[in-house]
Amino acid sequence: MYVGVDGGQSTLRLTVAGSGAVHEAPGFRYPNPDPVSAMCGTVRQAWASMDEPPGSVTRAVLGLSGLPATPEQRDLLAGKIASVLRAEEVVLCADNVTAHAGALPDGHGVVLTIGTGVGCLAVDAATGTSARVDGWGHLFGDDASAFAIGRAGIAAVLRALDGRGPRTGLSEPARRRYGPVREMPSLIYTSAAPVDATARFAPDVVATAADGDEVALAIVTAAGRELARTAGTAVGQVSGDAPVPVAQIGRLVESGGRLVEAFLAELAAACPRARPVLAEGTALDGACRLAVSPDPAPYRSRLHIYRGL
């Protein structure tokens, strides 16, 4: 039995490979006084949501946005998860690895993951190397993420309220989502998960841009430019002159729209080697693919493997 986990900042999803059933729990968010216990707890919650959790697990692969930084912390987390799942082997990695394995099953090219944060991974099948671009978190990176887009949209609404900026159609969806606009900052600042609360406004910004609002359109266009810069940088990490497949995944881009249009236009202009392709699967698919695969190449160097029971 094999288990795959996609652990994002907003939601954690868990499945037994081949079952077709997905079990969810709240995602992990920093800061946290005990991140290992918190991450293990959200995995336990998803596992316990099954009607009848199955028996022992051969291998579980977890792609996590909050992957611990040190080998010692990763071993501690993997050991706790091995106990919860009764797993013989637990494999931890960043969620950009499982995203890449899901989107590009042949293991070559660039995958851009656009969620609450943004991560990008380039894998060069010819050299067996990989390179990460961005994924530095909302304070120092994650450019054009749902958090960044949502924050820009909220800031535009507040500038319009003050008279410091132009009126915008974003004000009404902000009111629908958060309530009175004057109370919106306090509501978000004091929420249990302010990054997630901010990121949830991103779909409203993209939808308002599609309706022609100039302020929203400017935000989305700028985000597309940043995403193209990230993906183009990753393409440059792949050797040779041949075109490089570039896939994008994440709920913010699944329906296409102005964000995808802006990204593809900017990418074509800035990076002729980039060859946009449709993602063949999700990060959860990638976790399952790595779980059942006897050989994790070309991701081996990015995996933390713990042998438990």
C-alpha positions as CSV (number, residue, x, y, z in Angstrom):
1,M,0.0,0.0,0.0
2,Y,1.3,3.4,-1.0
3,V,0.3,6.9,0.2
4,G,0.7,10.3,-1.3
5,V,0.4,13.6,0.4
6,D,0.3,17.2,-1.0
7,G,0.8,19.5,2.0
8,G,0.1,23.1,1.0
9,Q,-0.3,26.2,3.1
10,S,-4.1,26.3,2.8
11,T,-4.9,22.6,2.5
12,L,-3.3,19.2,3.0
13,R,-4.5,16.4,0.8
14,L,-3.8,12.7,1.3
15,T,-4.7,9.6,-0.8
16,V,-3.9,5.9,-0.9
17,A,-2.5,5.4,-4.4
18,G,-5.1,4.0,-6.7
19,S,-8.0,4.5,-4.3
20,G,-9.4,7.6,-6.0
21,A,-10.4,9.0,-2.6
22,V,-8.8,12.2,-1.4
23,H,-8.9,13.2,2.3
24,E,-8.2,16.8,3.4
25,A,-7.1,18.6,6.5
26,P,-6.0,22.3,7.1
27,G,-2.6,23.0,5.7
28,F,0.5,23.8,7.8
29,R,1.4,27.4,8.4
30,Y,4.4,29.2,10.0
31,P,5.0,30.5,12.6
32,N,4.4,27.6,14.9
33,P,6.1,26.9,18.3
34,D,6.2,23.1,17.4
35,P,6.2,22.8,13.6
36,V,7.0,19.0,13.6
37,S,4.0,18.2,15.9
38,A,1.8,20.6,14.0
39,M,2.7,19.0,10.6
40,C,2.3,15.5,11.9
41,G,-1.1,16.5,13.4
42,T,-2.5,17.7,10.1
43,V,-1.4,14.4,8.5
44,R,-3.0,12.5,11.3
45,Q,-6.2,14.4,10.9
46,A,-6.4,13.6,7.2
47,W,-5.6,9.9,7.8
48,A,-8.2,9.7,10.5
49,S,-10.9,11.1,8.2
50,M,-11.1,7.8,6.4
51,D,-14.1,5.7,7.2
52,E,-11.7,2.9,8.1
53,P,-7.9,3.6,7.8
54,P,-6.2,0.8,6.0
55,G,-3.4,-1.4,7.4
56,S,0.4,-0.8,7.2
57,V,1.9,1.3,4.4
58,T,4.8,0.3,2.3
59,R,5.9,3.8,1.4
60,A,4.4,7.3,2.0
61,V,5.7,10.3,0.0
62,L,4.9,13.8,1.3
63,G,5.5,17.0,-0.6
64,L,5.4,19.8,1.9
65,S,5.4,23.6,1.7
66,G,6.6,23.7,5.2
67,L,9.4,21.1,4.9
68,P,11.7,21.3,8.0
69,A,15.1,22.8,7.1
70,T,17.4,20.4,9.0
71,P,18.0,16.7,8.5
72,E,17.4,16.2,12.2
73,Q,14.0,17.9,12.1
74,R,13.1,16.0,8.9
75,D,14.0,12.7,10.6
76,L,11.9,13.6,13.6
77,L,8.9,14.5,11.4
78,A,9.2,11.4,9.2
79,G,9.5,9.2,12.3
80,K,6.3,10.6,13.8
81,I,4.5,10.2,10.4
82,A,5.8,6.6,10.1
83,S,4.1,5.9,13.4
84,V,0.8,7.5,12.4
85,L,0.6,5.7,9.1
86,R,2.3,2.5,10.2
87,A,4.7,3.1,7.3
88,E,7.8,1.1,6.4
89,E,9.2,4.1,4.6
90,V,8.5,7.8,4.7
91,V,9.8,10.1,2.0
92,L,9.8,13.9,2.6
93,C,10.4,16.6,0.0
94,A,9.4,20.1,-0.9
95,D,6.1,20.4,-2.7
96,N,7.8,21.6,-5.9
97,V,9.2,18.1,-6.3
98,T,5.9,16.3,-6.1
99,A,4.4,19.1,-8.4
100,H,7.1,18.4,-11.0
101,A,6.7,14.6,-10.8
102,G,2.9,15.1,-11.3
103,A,3.0,17.6,-14.1
104,L,5.9,16.2,-16.1
105,P,6.0,12.4,-15.6
106,D,9.1,12.0,-17.8
107,G,11.1,14.1,-15.3
108,H,12.4,16.8,-17.7
109,G,11.5,20.5,-17.9
110,V,10.2,23.3,-15.7
111,V,7.1,23.2,-13.5
112,L,5.8,26.4,-11.9
113,T,3.5,25.9,-8.9
114,I,1.2,28.8,-8.2
115,G,-0.7,28.5,-4.9
116,T,-0.7,30.4,-1.7
117,G,3.1,30.6,-2.5
118,V,5.0,30.2,-5.7
119,G,7.6,27.5,-6.3
120,C,9.5,26.5,-9.5
121,L,11.6,23.5,-10.2
122,A,13.8,22.9,-13.3
123,V,14.9,19.3,-13.9
124,D,17.5,18.6,-16.6
125,A,17.2,14.9,-17.7
126,A,20.4,15.1,-19.7
127,T,22.6,16.0,-16.7
128,G,20.5,14.6,-13.9
129,T,20.5,17.9,-12.1
130,S,17.7,20.1,-10.8
131,A,17.4,23.7,-9.7
132,R,14.9,25.6,-7.6
133,V,13.7,29.1,-8.3
134,D,11.8,31.2,-5.8
135,G,9.6,29.5,-3.1
136,W,11.2,31.7,-0.5
137,G,8.0,32.4,1.4
138,H,5.7,35.4,1.5
139,L,8.1,37.7,3.3
140,F,11.0,37.4,0.9
141,G,9.7,35.8,-2.3
142,D,6.7,33.9,-3.7
143,D,6.4,36.6,-6.3
144,A,3.0,36.6,-8.1
145,S,1.6,34.0,-5.6
146,A,-2.0,34.0,-4.5
147,F,-0.8,35.8,-1.4
148,A,1.0,38.5,-3.4
149,I,-1.9,39.0,-5.8
150,G,-4.4,39.0,-2.9
151,R,-2.3,41.5,-1.0
152,A,-2.0,43.8,-4.0
153,G,-5.8,43.7,-4.5
154,I,-6.6,44.4,-0.8
155,A,-4.0,47.3,-0.8
156,A,-5.7,48.7,-3.9
157,V,-9.1,48.6,-2.2
158,L,-7.7,50.5,0.8
159,R,-6.0,53.1,-1.4
160,A,-9.2,53.7,-3.1
161,L,-11.0,54.1,0.2
162,D,-8.5,56.7,1.3
163,G,-8.6,58.5,-2.0
164,R,-4.9,57.7,-2.6
165,G,-5.7,55.5,-5.5
166,P,-8.3,55.1,-8.3
167,R,-11.7,53.6,-7.7
168,T,-11.8,49.9,-8.5
169,G,-14.3,47.1,-8.9
170,L,-12.3,45.2,-6.4
171,S,-14.1,47.0,-3.6
172,E,-17.3,45.0,-3.9
173,P,-15.8,41.5,-3.9
174,A,-13.6,42.6,-1.0
175,R,-16.8,43.6,0.9
176,R,-18.5,40.3,0.0
177,R,-15.5,38.2,1.2
178,Y,-14.4,40.1,4.3
179,G,-17.3,42.4,5.3
180,P,-17.1,46.2,5.7
181,V,-13.9,47.4,4.0
182,R,-12.8,49.6,6.9
183,E,-12.8,46.5,9.2
184,M,-11.1,44.3,6.6
185,P,-7.4,44.9,7.8
186,S,-8.2,44.2,11.4
187,L,-10.1,41.0,10.4
188,I,-7.1,39.7,8.4
189,Y,-4.4,40.8,10.8
190,T,-6.1,39.1,13.7
191,S,-7.1,35.9,11.9
192,A,-5.5,32.6,12.8
193,A,-4.0,32.4,9.3
194,P,-3.5,35.9,7.8
195,V,-1.4,34.7,4.8
196,D,-4.2,32.3,3.8
197,A,-6.9,34.9,4.4
198,T,-5.1,37.3,2.2
199,A,-4.4,34.7,-0.5
200,R,-8.1,33.9,-0.8
201,F,-8.7,37.2,-2.4
202,A,-6.6,36.4,-5.4
203,P,-9.3,34.6,-7.4
204,D,-11.5,37.7,-6.9
205,V,-8.7,39.9,-8.3
206,V,-8.3,37.6,-11.4
207,A,-12.0,37.5,-11.9
208,T,-12.3,41.3,-11.6
209,A,-9.5,41.7,-14.1
210,A,-11.4,39.5,-16.6
211,D,-14.3,42.0,-16.2
212,G,-12.0,44.8,-17.4
213,D,-11.3,46.6,-14.2
214,E,-8.1,48.5,-14.9
215,V,-6.7,48.3,-11.4
216,A,-7.2,44.5,-11.2
217,L,-5.9,44.1,-14.7
218,A,-2.7,45.9,-13.8
219,I,-2.1,43.6,-10.8
220,V,-2.7,40.5,-12.9
221,T,-0.5,41.7,-15.7
222,A,2.3,42.4,-13.3
223,A,1.9,39.0,-11.7
224,G,2.1,37.4,-15.1
225,R,5.4,39.2,-15.8
226,E,6.8,38.0,-12.5
227,L,5.8,34.4,-13.2
228,A,7.4,34.6,-16.6
229,R,10.6,35.9,-15.0
230,T,10.6,33.0,-12.6
231,A,9.9,30.3,-15.2
232,G,12.4,31.9,-17.7
233,T,15.1,31.8,-15.1
234,A,14.4,28.1,-14.5
235,V,14.5,27.4,-18.2
236,G,18.0,28.9,-18.2
237,Q,19.1,26.2,-15.8
238,V,18.4,23.4,-18.3
239,S,21.4,22.6,-20.6
240,G,21.5,22.8,-24.3
241,D,19.6,24.9,-26.9
242,A,16.5,22.6,-27.3
243,P,13.0,23.8,-26.3
244,V,12.2,23.2,-22.6
245,P,8.7,22.1,-21.5
246,V,7.2,24.5,-19.1
247,A,4.0,23.5,-17.2
248,Q,2.0,25.4,-14.6
249,I,-0.2,24.0,-11.9
250,G,-2.3,25.4,-9.1
251,R,-5.9,26.3,-8.5
252,L,-5.3,29.9,-9.5
253,V,-4.4,28.9,-13.1
254,E,-6.6,25.8,-13.6
255,S,-9.3,27.9,-15.3
256,G,-7.0,29.9,-17.5
257,G,-8.0,33.6,-17.7
258,R,-6.0,36.8,-17.7
259,L,-3.3,35.6,-15.3
260,V,-2.4,32.7,-17.6
261,E,-2.7,34.9,-20.7
262,A,-0.3,37.4,-19.2
263,F,2.2,34.8,-18.1
264,L,2.3,33.0,-21.5
265,A,2.6,36.3,-23.4
266,E,5.5,37.5,-21.2
267,L,7.2,34.1,-21.3
268,A,7.1,33.9,-25.1
269,A,8.6,37.4,-25.4
270,A,11.3,36.8,-22.7
271,C,12.3,33.2,-23.2
272,P,12.1,31.7,-26.7
273,R,13.3,28.3,-25.4
274,A,10.3,27.9,-23.2
275,R,7.7,25.5,-24.7
276,P,4.4,25.7,-22.7
277,V,2.7,22.4,-22.1
278,L,-0.3,21.2,-20.2
279,A,0.4,19.6,-16.8
280,E,-0.3,15.9,-16.9
281,G,-1.2,15.7,-13.2
282,T,-1.2,17.4,-9.9
283,A,1.2,17.5,-7.0
284,L,-0.8,14.7,-5.3
285,D,-0.5,12.6,-8.5
286,G,3.3,13.3,-8.3
287,A,3.5,12.1,-4.6
288,C,1.7,8.9,-5.6
289,R,4.0,8.4,-8.6
290,L,7.1,8.8,-6.4
291,A,5.5,6.5,-3.8
292,V,5.0,3.6,-6.2
293,S,8.1,4.1,-8.3
294,P,11.1,1.8,-7.5
295,D,13.5,4.5,-8.8
296,P,12.9,8.2,-7.8
297,A,15.4,9.6,-10.3
298,P,15.9,12.4,-11.2
299,Y,14.6,13.6,-7.8
300,R,16.7,11.5,-5.6
301,S,18.9,14.3,-4.3
302,R,15.9,16.3,-3.2
303,L,14.3,13.4,-1.2
304,H,14.7,12.8,2.5
305,I,14.1,9.0,3.0
306,Y,13.3,7.5,6.4
307,R,12.9,3.8,7.0
308,G,10.5,3.2,9.8
309,L,8.7,0.0,10.8
